[in-house]
Amino acid sequence: MLGRILKKIWSNFIVYILTFEILFQLLFFFNFDFIRQPILFYNGYCDQEYWNLYNKKTNISDDISYHPILTYKKNELAVPENFPNNAKIDKKKFNKNKISLYGSSYINHNDLKDILNDNDDVEFTNYALDSYGLDQIYLSYKLTAHLNQNRVIAFGFLLEDLDRSIFYFRDYQKAKFVLKNGKFYLDNVPVNLNLETKRQYDFYLYRFLKNFYNLLTNDFDPRYSKCLISHKKDLFDYFLKNIEKDSEKFNQKIIFITFNSKEDLAKNTNWRYKYMKDYFVKNSITHVDSLKIMKTKLSKENENLEDYFGPDNHNSKKSFQYIYDEFIKVYKAM
């Protein structure tokens, strides 16, 4: 008797699973947008499938153009299409009045660029571009480090820009570092912008339940997930060790500026903050910590957190000014 009851329960359970899965498959097949929401099934900091499903192309402005390794670069700046072999070492003296900037949308933000333009004592060269991951920031430096010898080099990025490095497609096709036999190799180059992401098939009920559980255990903030954490740390270490090596060769002094999302101040930081902060200290790397700067200002000046961020979720001009002031203080002390 009990065996029959259990068998019936199990049969009904299987039927329900198959019914829901068939329903998901049909909704995906006929492209119902209300269900094709990546956040329901995947984590944008872990899963390539998230971005394949998201598949919304970035609007490309007229002031940037295609690059076979970076995907895009600024038209105003010369960026070689190949890595230099045996780059000539410039024996000139160190020029502290020149700073080359590498980064993503924070370093390329109009409010920060306005602040930089007000400094007549320093000549800034800004290679930063919106949507760059930490891998593209690193690659832009590797391609141009020999063109920026004997000066200060500043890298600025959002902590989560590290996660962009694990994808070959996000807002667009991009290069990706893959690990083979303990070494990183650059893959998906030259970048093919016309390469379409293929329609993907998955067990969507499983993905939905798994993703919901992960969100539930991470305070419904996908940034808290520690997925692929070892791989991400290995990439970070690889990028910084190579930057350090090239900076010594080309007589450069390095400053890193880390930016944080509003949630890092309103709630708690995620694993990236402590990891990177400890890494900079351990390796004696000059670090401008925007989170620490904003927290200090909030407590001392009794200011409103909302005033530190703009409608685009980046820093406001006020907090950019605070971060820039600390950067200049650190730069002058070098």
C-alpha positions in Angstrom: 0.0 0.0 0.0 2.7 2.5 1.0 4.7 1.5 -2.0 1.8 2.4 -4.3 1.3 5.7 -2.6 5.0 6.6 -2.9 5.0 5.5 -6.5 2.0 7.7 -7.3 3.6 10.7 -5.5 6.8 10.2 -7.5 5.0 9.8 -10.8 3.0 13.0 -10.1 6.2 14.8 -9.2 7.9 13.8 -12.4 4.8 14.9 -14.4 4.8 18.3 -12.7 8.5 18.8 -13.4 8.1 17.8 -17.1 5.0 20.0 -17.4 6.8 23.1 -16.1 9.9 22.4 -18.1 7.9 22.0 -21.3 6.1 25.3 -20.5 9.5 27.1 -20.0 10.8 25.6 -23.3 7.8 26.8 -25.2 7.9 30.3 -23.8 11.6 30.5 -24.7 11.1 29.1 -28.1 8.4 31.6 -29.0 10.5 34.5 -27.4 8.1 35.6 -24.7 10.0 38.5 -23.3 8.4 38.4 -19.9 10.0 35.0 -19.2 13.3 35.6 -21.1 14.7 37.6 -18.3 18.3 36.6 -17.6 18.1 37.5 -13.9 15.5 34.8 -13.4 17.8 32.0 -14.5 21.4 33.1 -14.4 23.9 35.2 -12.5 25.5 38.0 -14.5 28.7 37.7 -12.5 29.1 34.0 -13.1 27.2 32.7 -16.2 28.0 33.3 -19.8 24.5 32.2 -20.5 23.2 35.4 -18.8 24.8 37.6 -21.4 24.0 35.4 -24.3 20.3 35.7 -23.2 20.6 39.4 -22.4 22.1 40.0 -25.9 21.5 43.7 -26.0 24.1 45.5 -28.1 25.9 48.6 -26.9 25.3 51.8 -28.8 28.7 52.7 -30.3 29.5 56.4 -30.4 31.3 58.1 -33.3 34.4 58.8 -31.2 35.4 55.1 -30.8 36.3 52.5 -33.4 37.0 48.8 -33.7 40.2 47.2 -32.3 41.0 43.5 -32.9 42.1 42.9 -29.3 40.2 45.5 -27.2 37.1 45.3 -29.4 36.9 49.1 -29.2 39.2 52.0 -28.6 39.1 55.8 -28.6 39.7 57.4 -32.0 41.7 60.2 -30.5 44.4 57.8 -29.2 46.8 55.6 -31.1 46.6 52.0 -29.8 48.8 49.4 -31.7 46.9 46.4 -33.0 49.6 44.0 -31.9 51.7 43.6 -28.7 55.1 45.2 -29.2 58.1 42.9 -29.4 61.4 44.2 -27.9 60.0 47.7 -27.3 62.8 50.3 -27.2 63.5 51.6 -23.7 63.4 55.4 -23.4 66.3 56.6 -21.3 64.7 60.0 -20.5 64.1 61.2 -17.0 60.9 60.5 -15.1 58.3 63.1 -15.9 55.9 63.4 -13.0 53.8 65.9 -14.9 52.5 63.3 -17.2 49.8 60.7 -16.1 48.3 58.0 -18.3 44.9 56.7 -17.2 43.5 53.2 -17.8 40.1 52.1 -16.8 36.4 51.7 -17.5 33.4 54.0 -17.4 34.4 55.6 -14.0 37.7 56.9 -15.3 36.0 57.8 -18.6 33.1 59.6 -16.8 32.4 63.2 -18.0 32.3 64.5 -14.4 35.7 63.1 -13.7 37.1 64.3 -17.0 35.9 67.8 -16.3 37.8 67.7 -13.0 40.9 66.4 -14.7 40.7 69.1 -17.4 40.8 71.8 -14.6 44.3 70.7 -13.6 46.8 72.7 -15.8 49.8 71.3 -14.1 49.4 67.7 -15.3 49.0 66.3 -18.8 46.5 63.4 -18.7 46.3 60.7 -21.4 43.1 58.8 -20.9 42.7 55.3 -22.4 39.7 54.4 -20.4 36.5 53.3 -22.1 33.0 52.5 -21.0 32.2 48.8 -20.7 35.8 47.7 -20.4 36.4 44.8 -18.1 39.6 44.5 -16.1 41.0 42.3 -18.8 40.5 45.0 -21.4 42.0 47.6 -19.1 45.0 45.3 -18.7 45.3 44.7 -22.4 45.0 48.4 -23.3 48.0 48.9 -20.9 50.0 46.0 -22.4 49.5 47.5 -25.9 50.5 51.0 -25.0 52.9 50.8 -22.0 55.9 51.3 -24.2 54.3 54.6 -25.5 54.0 55.9 -21.9 57.4 55.5 -20.4 58.8 57.5 -17.5 55.5 58.7 -16.0 52.8 57.9 -13.6 50.2 55.2 -14.6 46.8 55.2 -12.9 44.3 52.3 -13.2 40.7 52.9 -12.1 37.9 50.4 -12.1 34.8 49.3 -10.4 35.5 46.2 -8.3 33.0 44.1 -10.4 34.9 45.0 -13.6 37.0 41.9 -12.6 34.0 39.7 -13.3 33.8 40.9 -16.9 37.1 39.2 -17.5 35.5 35.7 -17.5 33.2 36.4 -20.4 33.9 36.3 -24.2 30.6 38.1 -24.9 28.9 40.7 -22.7 27.7 43.9 -24.4 29.7 42.8 -27.4 32.2 40.1 -28.5 35.5 40.5 -26.7 38.8 38.7 -26.0 39.0 36.3 -23.1 41.9 34.8 -21.1 41.6 31.0 -20.9 43.7 28.9 -18.6 45.6 26.0 -20.2 48.2 23.8 -18.4 48.6 26.4 -15.7 49.1 29.4 -18.0 46.7 32.1 -19.3 46.3 32.5 -23.1 44.3 35.1 -25.0 41.4 33.6 -26.9 38.7 35.0 -29.2 41.1 37.3 -31.1 41.0 39.0 -33.4 37.5 39.9 -32.1 34.8 39.2 -34.7 32.0 41.7 -34.1 29.7 39.9 -36.5 29.8 36.6 -34.6 26.3 35.9 -33.4 25.6 34.2 -30.1 23.8 30.9 -30.8 20.4 30.1 -29.4 20.9 28.3 -26.2 19.0 25.4 -24.7 18.9 24.6 -21.0 17.0 22.9 -18.3 15.2 26.1 -17.3 13.3 24.8 -14.3 16.5 23.6 -12.7 18.2 26.9 -13.6 15.3 28.9 -12.1 15.3 27.0 -8.8 19.1 27.0 -8.5 19.3 30.8 -9.3 16.5 31.5 -6.8 18.3 29.6 -4.1 21.5 31.4 -4.8 19.8 34.8 -4.7 18.0 33.8 -1.4 21.3 32.9 0.2 23.1 36.0 -1.0 20.6 38.7 0.2 19.2 38.9 -3.4 22.4 40.6 -4.5 24.1 38.5 -7.2 27.4 40.3 -6.5 27.7 38.4 -3.3 28.1 35.1 -5.1 31.6 33.5 -4.8 31.2 31.6 -8.1 34.5 31.1 -9.9 36.3 33.0 -7.1 39.6 31.2 -7.5 39.7 31.8 -11.2 38.9 35.5 -10.8 41.6 35.8 -8.2 44.1 34.1 -10.4 43.2 36.5 -13.3 43.6 39.5 -11.0 47.0 38.2 -9.8 48.1 37.6 -13.4 47.1 41.1 -14.6 48.8 42.9 -11.7 52.0 40.9 -11.8 52.4 41.6 -15.4 51.6 45.3 -14.9 54.2 45.4 -12.2 56.8 43.8 -14.4 56.2 46.2 -17.3 56.1 49.2 -15.0 59.6 48.5 -13.8 60.9 48.0 -17.3 59.4 51.3 -18.6 60.2 53.4 -15.4 56.6 53.9 -14.4 55.0 54.5 -11.0 51.6 52.8 -10.5 48.5 53.9 -8.7 45.3 51.9 -8.5 42.0 53.5 -7.8 39.1 51.2 -6.9 35.5 52.4 -7.2 32.5 51.0 -5.4 28.8 50.8 -6.1 26.3 52.6 -3.9 25.3 49.2 -2.4 28.7 48.8 -0.9 28.1 51.9 1.3 24.5 51.3 1.9 24.9 47.6 2.9 28.0 45.5 3.1 31.0 45.0 0.8 31.4 41.8 -1.1 34.5 39.5 -1.2 36.2 41.6 -3.9 36.8 44.6 -1.7 38.7 42.8 1.1 40.6 40.6 -1.4 41.8 43.5 -3.5 42.6 45.7 -0.5 44.6 43.0 1.1 46.4 42.3 -2.2 47.5 45.9 -2.6 48.8 46.0 1.0 50.6 42.7 0.7 52.3 43.7 -2.6 53.1 47.3 -1.5 50.9 48.7 -4.4 49.7 52.3 -4.1 46.0 52.2 -3.7 43.3 55.0 -3.6 40.3 53.4 -1.9 37.1 55.3 -2.9 35.0 53.4 -0.4 37.2 54.5 2.5 37.2 58.1 1.2 33.4 58.3 0.9 32.8 56.6 4.3 35.2 59.1 5.9 33.5 62.1 4.3 30.0 60.8 5.3 31.0 60.6 8.9 33.0 63.9 9.1 30.9 66.1 6.9 27.5 64.6 7.9 26.5 64.4 4.2 23.9 62.4 2.4 24.8 59.2 0.7 22.4 60.0 -2.2 24.6 63.0 -3.0 27.6 60.7 -3.8 26.0 59.0 -6.7 24.4 60.2 -9.9 21.4 59.0 -11.9 23.7 56.7 -13.9 24.7 54.9 -10.7 28.3 56.2 -11.0 29.9 58.7 -8.6 28.5 62.2 -8.6 30.8 65.1 -9.3 31.0 65.7 -5.5 32.4 62.3 -4.7 34.5 62.2 -7.8 36.1 65.4 -6.5 36.8 63.8 -3.1 38.4 60.8 -4.8 40.4 62.9 -7.2 41.7 65.1 -4.3 43.0 62.0 -2.5 44.5 60.7 -5.8 46.4 64.0 -6.2 47.6 63.9 -2.6 49.0 60.3 -3.2 50.4 61.3 -6.6 52.3 64.3 -5.1 53.7 62.1 -2.3 55.3 59.6 -4.8 
